[in-house]
Each structure stands twice: as structure tokens, then as C-alpha cells.
Amino acid sequence: MTLKPRLAAALCVALSLCALLAVPGNFPGLGGDARLTLAVFALATCAWVGTPIDDTYIALGAGLALTVTGVISSDTLFGTLGDSTVWLLICAFVLAAAVSRTGLAGRAAAFLVGGARTVRQLTHLTTAALVVTAFAVPATSGRAALALPVFLALAKALADRKRLVVMLALLFPTVILLSAVATLIGAGAHLITVSVLWEAAGERVGFTEWLLLGLPLAVASSHLAAEAVLLTTTRRADREGGVHITAEEIQRHSDRPVTGPWTQAEKRCALLLATVVALWCGEPLHQVPPAVVALIGAVVAASPALGTVRLKDALKTVPWSLLLFMAATMAMGVALAESGAAKWLVGGVPTGVTPVMFLAVVIGVSTAAHLVLQSRSARSSVLVPLVVAAAVGAGVNPVAAALASTAAAGFCHTLPASAKPVTLFADIPGTPTYTPRDLLRLSAVLAPLTAALVLLFAVAVWPLLGVPVTR
């Protein structure tokens, strides 16, 4: 579908819904605030789907409309910018800037990948290294940019084995996207999910709880995806030959040393990062909120005496547009919950459906949502409030439903434009990479596998970790 027909279809749908909501006799039991909220929500969703307008601009417009019409107060709209999750992400990006400045990522890559002797070892060691980066860089696009020089070094070392280079080009964005679920700061969508759970269901999920639930899923899905990428893009002959990547080959694409003695800046940064992650994980013991821990770490990382990056330089790396988007969509979530719109939307959910079937439907819809909404944060903004409200009505634990939806929405590999990391690795001048056909072939295998894995975790693994399927 070209842009104009898609825009026309989205506009027709949005205007039709607004016209139906404007008639007082339609939808009895739906209050005025709820009607306004649903109209704004429908217009925003259709704009996200069918127009090239920036997602943040649409979200801010929707939040402003809800405020002007009196559905939410101005304090609610502006208060979301002071939410702890917003501060957590700001400080996490400052820490990530400090890590990137030191070159620790290059050392880690040389250490892990240099030990590979077979193609399968190279694939899974690369996967393990990419999973670890979820703790250091709080955005999939940032992790992709950080990993690109490592990929270029591997591609140069394997220049005579084109299929392996294409495999690695596909492996990097695939693992980056799927492993984001490992941590709360892995994607902005996670912070939106946590905020919706607190506002709509009174359930608080902290860094430690998310890590406990998300890390095993991230490891399992990433290595499963690695096998899928390996088997769908290479032949048996490609996988049989040995490999040997030296630190010198990685060094050619890094402006920081990847071997040799550590500098004082590298030691301080590694110690700081380890301390921050340990304090995040130890929240139940010391009761210091993750955002406060992140703020302490950011202040130290940018300090004149101990830091490795200047604060003004680190703040330039913060995705302010994403933060505004998060704040505006949080306000939209509050409006959906408080106006009764979300409860009315899910009022028609069959009460006889089993919890497993409910979760299966949620996961299926969330997995396919990237075909309509390309922004991961936008998908969570639309889906999670509805999933949480529906889960309460169906007797399903809203935490399990929201986490399952968010984890499943992390799959976005079907098209080159489906996610920024996929776009970044799809077109690298002078380096062979994957085609849209390669993506479709991988998606046909990986989509059902990841959806089934998320369902397995939701019904069999997460209950063992304290998140039952039912309330």
C-alpha cells in the first residue's frame, strides 16, 4: 500500500469512529470524557499508522487535546515528564555515553569473539556479547550504532565468505531487538509498560523484577534466533569451515585500544557500571529507587574528577523526542484508565476464555503489530492499556499479560523499515548484507518461534518466578 491510499484509509477509519462516538445514542453507558478519550486515541493511532508525521508530535497533540477538553488536568500532562522512569532513561543514556567514550565495548567484543573457532561458536559468542550490551546502552538504536564497528571488523575478516557476512548482518539487529527485554532500560516501551501497570492496575514492576523475568527470556530468545538466522541464511558447507578473528582485525575499526592494559578511565567506568547494575539488582535490600541510583551514577560519570564524559556532551545523546513521546503517551494512558474508556473497550471480551488462550491472543496480536505500527513505543502505548484492562476483566494477572505483550512486540524483523537496527544493517556501503527476501524468510520461521517462546515463559516459567497467570 502506497502512502496516499494508506493515509486515506486511516483517515476514513478515524473519522468514522469519531462520527459514531459523537452520536449520543450510540454506545450507551459511555460517558462524555470516555467518548473524547476514545476519539483522540483513535485519531492518534490512525495518524501513527497512516501518516509520516513524527510519532512524538502526534502524541503531544493527543495529550494537549485531552488536556484542553478537560479529560485530564494540565498537572497530569506535565507531571509525566517528572516521572521516575523518564529520569531513569535520561541518566541511563548519560552512563551509556560514558561507556561508549572509553571503548569498553570494543574490548568486550575482542575478548568474546576472538575465542570462536567454528561458525556456530562465532554466532553464539556474538549473540552473548550483544545480550550483555543491553545492560550498558538503553536503546536498541544506540546498541546497533555501538555494534556496527564490530560487525564491520568481522565482515572484513570474513570477506571471502559472503554468506557468513550476510548471516552476521542479520544476526546483529535480530539479537539486539530480541535481547532488549532483558532489562527495564532496554527499550522505551518497557518504561511505558511499567507506567501503565502502575497507573491502571496499581502493580509496580522494578528493575530487579524485570531483570528476573526478562533476562532468561532474552537469553533464550536470542540464542534461538541465532540458530534460526544461521540455518536460514547459510548452507551446510558455509558452516563447516573454521573461523579465526583476531583482536588486530577488530582494532582496525576502533579508535580505542581493544587489547593491552586498561586505562584509568576504563577501570573507573567499568567499576561504576558494575556498581550501578549491582545497586539496581539489589533494590529490594537497600530500597533506593532505580532512578536515584541512575542519577548518582550519571553524576559520577560526568564529574570532573572521576567521570569519563562531560555532562553537556552526554546530554546530547539523550533521545529527548522519545522522552516527550513517553510522557505524552503516559498521559494518554491515564486518560484511558480514569475516563472509563479502557474498561468499556474491553467490556466485550468473552469471560469464558481460558487464561492461556487469552495470553495466546495477546501475544499473537502484539507479534504482528509491527506490521501496522513501526514504533515499538507506539505499539506499547496502544496495546498495553487495553491489554491490562482486558486482563483484569478476564481474570488474568495484568503483569503477566502486559509483560507478554511487550516482549512479543519486540519482534519487528519482517521489513527493513520495521525497526531502526534492521534499517541500519540493511544498507552498509561496501559490505554485503541482507535483502528484504532474507528478512521475510527469517520472519516466517522466527515469528511463530518467538511467540511460542513468550507464551511458554508466561504460562510455565514466570509463575515459578512469582508472576502467576491468574490473579
N, C-alpha and C positions, 0 to 999 in steps of 0.2 A: 504494500500500500504506500503510495507516494504521500508527501507531506500534506498537500491540499485536501485530497479525499479524507485522509485521516483526521485533519483538523475539522473538516466539515462534519464528519461523523461524530466526533467528540462534542462539538458544539451543539449538534442536534440532540444528542443524548442529555447533555447538561440542561439545555433549555426546556426539554420535555419534562425532566424531573422537577425543575423549578416551577413549571406551569402546574403540574399535578399537586405540588406542595402548596401552591398559592390558593388553591380552591379549598375553602373552609370545610366543605362536606367530605372531602377525601381524607382518608386515614383518621378515623375517629379515635380520640384518645391521645393524639399527638399535639402537644402544646405549641404555643407560638414560638418560644425560644428553640424548641426542638426542630420546628419547621425551618427556621432561619439557619440553624446549625447544619441541617442536612442539605439545604440549598447551597450554602457556602462550601461544604465538604464536597458535594457533587461537582460544583464548578471547579474547585481546586484540583480534584482528581482528574477530571477531563482535561484540564489545562496541562497537568503533568504528563498525561498520556499523549495528547494530540497537538501540542504546540512546542515550538523551540524556545519558548520563554524560560528564563532561568528559574530553576526549582525554588531557589530562595526567594526570589521576587514574588512568585505565586504564593508561597507560604506566608510571607509578610503581608501580602494583600488580603489573604484569608483571615489572618489574625486581626488585622485592622478592621475588616468588615464585621467580625464578631464583636469587637470592642465598640465600634460606633453604634451598632444596633443594640447594644446593651446586654448581649448574651453573656459576655464575660466583662470584668472590670479592667480598667487600664492597669491597675496594680497586678492583676493576674498575667496580663500580656507582658509587661515589662519585668515582672518578678521572675519569669522563667529564665531571663538572662543571668540572674544571680543564683540559679540552681547549682547545687554542688557538682552535678555531672558535667555542666559546662566548664566549671573551673578545673575539674579533673582532666578534661580533654586539653584545655589550654596548657596546663602545667606538664602534661604528658608530652606535648609537642615541644616544649622547651627542653625537656630531658632528651627527647629524640634528637634535637638539634645538637645537643652536647655530645651524644654518642656518635652521630654522623661526622662531627668535626674531628674526632680523634682517630677515626679509621679502624675502630674495633671490629666493625663488620667484615672488613677485608681479612683481618687476622683469623676471625672465626671461620670464614669461607675456606681460606688456605688450609687451616687445620683439619676441617672436616672432609672437604672434597679431595684433598691430597692423599687421603688414605684409601681411595677407591681403586680397585684393580679390575673390576668387571663392570659391565654396563648396568647391571641391576644394582650393584653396590653404589655406583655413582648416582643412580636415580634416587635411591632411598637415603643416602647421605645428604644429597642436595635437599630432599624433602625435609629431613630432620633439621637442617640448618635454617630453612625457610620458616618452619614452625617456630623455632626459637626467636626469630625476629619479631614475632607478634608481641613479645614482652618489651621490646625496645622501641618500636615505631608504631604509633597509634592510628594508622590509617593504611588501607590496602594500597592506595596510590603511592603513598610515601615509601612503603616497603618495596613496591615494584621499582621505583626510581633507585632505591638503595641497592637492589639486587641486580639491576641492569649491567653495571660494570663486571660483576662476577659472571653473568651469563656470557657477555662478550668475550671474556677471557676463556671460558670453556669452549665457546664456539670457535675461537681461533685455534685452540689446541686440537679440536676435532674437525678442522676444516675439510679434511679428506673423507669424512663420514657424514654426509649431508643429512641422512635420515636421523642420526643421533642429535644433530644440531636442531632439527625441526622438533624432535621429541622434547629436548630441553626447553626450547622456546615455548612450547605448550605447557610443559610441566611447571615452569615458574609462576605464571599467573594463576594456574589451576590451584596449586598448593597455597599461594598467597591468599586467594579468596576463601578457600575452604578452612584454612587454619585460623582465620580471623576470630572464629568462635571461641578460641582458646582463652581469651581474656576479655574483660569488660571493656577495655580501651581498644579492642581490636577493630572496631568499626563504630561510627556514629550511630548506626541503627541499634546497637546494643544499649547505648545510653538512653535512646528514645524508649526502648522496651522497658528498661528499668523504671523510667519515669512514669510510663503508662501504668505499670503494675502497681506502683505506689499510689498514684492518684486515683485509679479506678478500682483497685481491689485491696488497697492497704497492705500489700505484700512488698517487703523490701528485700532486694537481692544485692548483696555487697560484692566487693571484688573477690573475696575468698570463696563465697558460694558459687559465683560464676566460674571461677577457676576450677573448682572441684567438679562442676557439671560439664564445663565446656572443653577443658583440656583433653580428657580422654576421647571425646568425640572428635576434636580437632586432629589428634594423632591418628585415630583410626581412619577417619575420612580422608586425610591427606595421603596416607600410605596406600589406602585402597585406590585413590585417584591416581597415585603414581603408577601403580600396576596397570590401571586402565589406560593411561597415557602411553606407557611403554608398549603395551600389547596392540593398541590401535594405530600407532604411528611407526612401528618398526617391524622388521621381519626377523625370523629366527637367526639368519646369517648376520644381521646387524647386531644382535645381542650376544653373539658368541665371541666376538673379538674382545681382547683385553683393552683397558684404558690406563693411562697414567698422566695425571695432571700435576704439574709441578707448581711450587709456590712462585717461581720466577715468571711463569706464564700469567698467573693472576696479578702479579706485581705490575706488569706492563700496563694494566688498565686501572691501576690505583695510584693516586697521588700521595698515599700514606704507606709506610712500611707494613708489610704483611708478615714479615719474619723478623727475627732478631730480638734484642732486649726491648722490653716495654718502656715507653717514655713515662715520665711522672704524670703527665696529663692522662694517658691511657689508664694508668693504675688508679688514679683518683676517680676517673669516670666509671671504670668497671666496679670499683668499690661502692660508689654512690648508687649505681643502677642496682647492684645486688642488694644493697641496704633498703632501697625503696621497694623493690619487689618483695623482700622478706617482710617489711612492715605492712605492705598490702595484704600479704598472706596471713600475717599474724593479727589482723584486726580484731578477731574475737578475744584475743588475750589482752591487748592494750587499749581497745575501744577508741582509737584515734581514727576518724573518718578517712577514707582513701583520698579525698580531695585535699585534706590538710596535709597528709603525707606527701602527696604530689607537689603541693605548694612549697613545702620545706625542701624537697629535692630540687625543684626548679630554682629556688632562691640560691641554694648551694651551687648548682650547676652554672649559674650565671654570676656568681660572686667574683669580685676582682682577685681575691687571693686563691680560692680553691676551684673556681669554675674553669670551664674549657670553651665557653662561648659567651659573647656579650649579649645582654638581655635584649637589646633592640634588634640584634641580628636573629636571635631565637624567635622573637615575636613575629618576625616577618614570615616564618614558616608555618604559623598557626593559620588554619583554614577558617578565617573569620566568617566567610559565607556559609560554611557548614554549621558553625555555631549559631548564627542567626536563623538558619533553617531549623535547627533543633529546637531553639527557643520558640519559634512560631508554631511548629507542629506540636510542641508540648501544650501550648495554649489551645490549639485545636482539639487535642485530646481531652483537656479539661472541659471544654465546651460540650463535646460529645457525651461525656460522662454526667456532668451536672445538669444538662438540659433534659436528659432522659432520652436523647436521640439514639445513643448506642443501645440502650436497653430495648427500645422499640424496634430497632433494626434487626435485632437477633431474637425478637419475640416469637418469630415463626420457626425457629429451629426445632425440629422434632425432639420431643423429650424421650422417646423410646430408643434413640440411637445409643449404641454402646460407646463407652469412653474410647476404646481402641479405634472404632470406626470414625468417631469424631476427630481424633488426632490424625488419622489417616487422611481425612478430607482436608484438614487444616494444612498438613504437610504437602499434600498434592497441589493445593491452590498456591501455597507460598513458593513452592519449587517452580511453578510455571509463571509466577507473577512477573519475573524479569522480562518476559516477552512483551509485557504491556508497560510496566513502569521500570525504566532503566536505572533509576536512582535507588540504591539499596536503602537509604534513609527514608525515601518517599514510600517505598514498599512497606516498611515497618510502620510508618506514620498512618498509612491507610489500613493495614491489616491488623496490627496488634490491638488497637482499641476495640475493634469488632470481635477479634478472637477472644479477648479477655471477657468481654460482656457475654459472648455466646457460651464460653466455658462455664461461667457461673450458672447460667440457666440450664446447662446440660449436666451439671454435677461433676464437671471435670476440674481438676486443680488448675487455676488460671496461670500459675507459674509454669507448670509443665506445658500448657498449651502455648503460652507466649514464647517460651524458650524454643519449643519445637518449631514454631512458625518462623522465628528469627534465624534459627540455624538452617532451616530449609531454604529460606530466602537468600542465604549465602551462595547458593548455586546460581551462577549467571554466566554461563560459558557458551551459550548457543550461537551468539553472533559477535563479530568483532566490536560492535558498539555496546554490547551488553554491560560492560564494566571497564573502568579506566585501565586496570592492569592488562586486560585482554587486548584493549586497543593499543597500549604502549608496546607490547611484544609482537603485535601483528604486523608492524611495519618498521623494520630496522634496516636502514640503508647498508648495503654491502654484506648482509648476513641472511642466509636462508631462514625462513620462518614459515609458520603455518598458514593455510588458506581457509576460507570460510567452510570449504568441504571438510577439512580436518576437524574443525570445531563441531560441525554437525555430526560427524561420525563419533566423536568423543561424547557429545551430549546424549546421543541415543543410548549409549552404554552407561554413562556416569549419572544421568538424571535419576533413573529408577534405582540405581545402586545407592546414591546418597540419600534419597528419600526413604528407602527401606532402612538404611542405617540409622537415620534420625528417629524413625518410628521405633526401631529396636531399642535405642537408648531411652526413649521416652517411656516405653512400657516395661522394660526389663532392667535397665541399668540405673536410671535416675531414681527409681523408687528405693534402690539399695543405698543411695546417697542422700536420702532424706526428702525427695520430691515425689510423693505418690501420684498416681494417675488421677485418682478421685480426691475430692475434698474431704 
